[in-house]
Each structure stands twice: as C-alpha cells, then as structure tokens.
Amino acid sequence: MISTNNYFDGNVKSLGYTTKTGKSTLGVMNAGDYEFGTSTHETMLVIEGEMTVKLPGESE
C-alpha cells in the first residue's frame, strides 16, 4: 500500500511504499529551507533542481 505524507504546510510531499527489499519514498519540495530529522540512514537522489544540505554541527 502507498502512504502519503505532507510536511511544512504542504511545501514538502512524499509518497511512501514498502517492498520485500525495504521502504522507499518519492518526494517533491518547493524551494525553501527545511530541517528534517531521521533516526535511520537515508539516501536522497535529486532528479531535477538542486539541493544544498547542511548536516548537524556543520557551519554555514
């Protein structure tokens, strides 16, 4: 089954699904600054546009 998620007042949206190999999501986001938290390893693949990522403890 596919789940839907909305974050940051609808500016970030994702579809999540689970297969026998694990969980995946497909997401879109409007331009902006967002702070995400996770308790597991994540890999992001940017298909269109660009993303600048700042990890915790890194300076700007």
Buried (B, 14 or more C-beta within 10 A) or exposed (E): EEEEEEEBEEEBBBEBEEEEEEEEBEEEBEEEEEEEEEEEEEEEEEEEEEEEEEEEEEEE
